[in-house]
Amino acid sequence: MKRHTGKAAVAWLAALLVLLVLYSAFCEWQVTAAATGLCYTDARALPHNRVGLLLGTGRLNRYGDPNPYYYRRVDAAAQLYRLHKIDTVLISGNHTGAYNEPAMMRVDLQRRGVPEGVIVEDGKGYSTIQSISRARQVFRLHRFTVISQRFHNERALYMARDYGLDCVAYDCGNYQSGGFSAIRMVMRERLSRLKAVTLHFFSKM
């Protein structure tokens, strides 16, 4: 009896694992499909939008080393401003106590020649969904350019679609770290996409 019970439990676990893998693949497809044709790698081909939404991250990674994602995003925002692809940079990131992503990015944008008067900070963008929702609800934006890495942009555009926003994104280049860091990043993004799609369906119920 115990042997049969154990086999049944293994079978149920295997079935659940298969369902989870299939659902994860479905979420991946949903997010990628939502961004089809809206992500640009050529800055000169990017359509003009009045505002560029620069998604925040820290200067340093979890190991205390310079964060390549941060510098590529800042460089990309400055480039788009110089090319007149955006007129204003809205920096949306985490501001908790002494830690202030928008303030850090503002300083580095100014060092790259972006005037202080065209930079706006939103220190309550604690997550991607908050950055997108606040762009719509607080800053009253209906159309803007998202600036981040490709994997992040795709998820942001998926969320923007839920708010009825007309957005495009500029991919500022992924950083391939390799090893455990790369695996951790992929797994984190997969979970974030699963969460985004699940919340989307629950919001429609």
LINPEHU-V88189 format. One record per residue. N is the residue number from 1. RES is the residue in one letter. PHI is phi in degrees with one decimal (NA if undefined). Layout:
BEGIN
<<N	RES	PHI> <N	RES	PHI>>
END
This chain:
BEGIN
<<1	M	NA> <2	K	-65.0> <3	R	-63.8> <4	H	-65.6> <5	T	-63.5> <6	G	-65.2> <7	K	-65.3> <8	A	-64.5> <9	A	-64.9> <10	V	-63.2> <11	A	-63.8> <12	W	-64.7> <13	L	-64.4> <14	A	-64.3> <15	A	-65.4> <16	L	-64.2> <17	L	-64.1> <18	V	-63.0> <19	L	-62.2> <20	L	-65.2> <21	V	-63.5> <22	L	-65.1> <23	Y	-67.2> <24	S	-62.6> <25	A	-65.3> <26	F	-63.6> <27	C	-63.5> <28	E	-59.7> <29	W	-65.0> <30	Q	-59.6> <31	V	-67.8> <32	T	-64.5> <33	A	-64.0> <34	A	-64.8> <35	A	-100.3> <36	T	-59.1> <37	G	79.9> <38	L	-111.9> <39	C	-102.3> <40	Y	-114.3> <41	T	-108.7> <42	D	-98.6> <43	A	-60.7> <44	R	-72.9> <45	A	-87.1> <46	L	-68.9> <47	P	-68.4> <48	H	-73.9> <49	N	-131.8> <50	R	-62.3> <51	V	-122.7> <52	G	-108.3> <53	L	-92.3> <54	L	-89.8> <55	L	-80.8> <56	G	-77.5> <57	T	-158.5> <58	G	-88.8> <59	R	-64.1> <60	L	-112.8> <61	N	-84.5> <62	R	-66.7> <63	Y	-98.4> <64	G	85.8> <65	D	-94.5> <66	P	-55.6> <67	N	-92.7> <68	P	-61.5> <69	Y	-60.8> <70	Y	-60.1> <71	Y	-67.6> <72	R	-69.1> <73	R	-67.4> <74	V	-64.2> <75	D	-59.6> <76	A	-65.3> <77	A	-62.6> <78	A	-64.4> <79	Q	-62.1> <80	L	-64.0> <81	Y	-66.7> <82	R	-63.4> <83	L	-85.2> <84	H	62.1> <85	K	-87.9> <86	I	-140.7> <87	D	-106.1> <88	T	-134.2> <89	V	-109.8> <90	L	-98.9> <91	I	-93.2> <92	S	-117.1> <93	G	-159.7> <94	N	-89.6> <95	H	-124.7> <96	T	-129.8> <97	G	63.1> <98	A	-79.2> <99	Y	-85.2> <100	N	-144.2> <101	E	-61.3> <102	P	-59.3> <103	A	-65.8> <104	M	-62.1> <105	M	-68.0> <106	R	-58.8> <107	V	-58.9> <108	D	-73.6> <109	L	-66.2> <110	Q	-64.0> <111	R	-63.9> <112	R	-96.7> <113	G	95.0> <114	V	-83.4> <115	P	-63.4> <116	E	-57.7> <117	G	-68.8> <118	V	-105.9> <119	I	-107.2> <120	V	-120.9> <121	E	-104.7> <122	D	-126.4> <123	G	-84.9> <124	K	-110.6> <125	G	-87.0> <126	Y	-72.8> <127	S	-148.5> <128	T	-61.9> <129	I	-64.8> <130	Q	-69.4> <131	S	-61.2> <132	I	-69.5> <133	S	-66.2> <134	R	-71.9> <135	A	-59.1> <136	R	-80.7> <137	Q	-86.7> <138	V	-95.2> <139	F	-96.0> <140	R	57.6> <141	L	-95.7> <142	H	-114.8> <143	R	-144.8> <144	F	-164.5> <145	T	-107.9> <146	V	-85.1> <147	I	-122.6> <148	S	-171.0> <149	Q	-78.1> <150	R	-55.6> <151	F	-60.1> <152	H	-73.1> <153	N	-60.2> <154	E	-59.2> <155	R	-68.0> <156	A	-63.8> <157	L	-68.0> <158	Y	-60.0> <159	M	-68.7> <160	A	-61.6> <161	R	-61.5> <162	D	-62.8> <163	Y	-92.6> <164	G	69.5> <165	L	-90.2> <166	D	-102.5> <167	C	-125.0> <168	V	-125.7> <169	A	-140.4> <170	Y	-111.8> <171	D	-85.0> <172	C	-95.8> <173	G	97.3> <174	N	-81.4> <175	Y	-115.2> <176	Q	-92.6> <177	S	-85.2> <178	G	77.5> <179	G	63.5> <180	F	-63.0> <181	S	-61.4> <182	A	-65.9> <183	I	-62.5> <184	R	-61.5> <185	M	-65.2> <186	V	-63.4> <187	M	-64.6> <188	R	-63.8> <189	E	-68.0> <190	R	-59.5> <191	L	-65.7> <192	S	-64.7> <193	R	-69.7> <194	L	-59.9> <195	K	-64.1> <196	A	-62.4> <197	V	-69.7> <198	T	-63.1> <199	L	-64.0> <200	H	-59.3> <201	F	-69.2> <202	F	-65.7> <203	S	-69.6> <204	K	-91.1> <205	M	-80.4>>
END
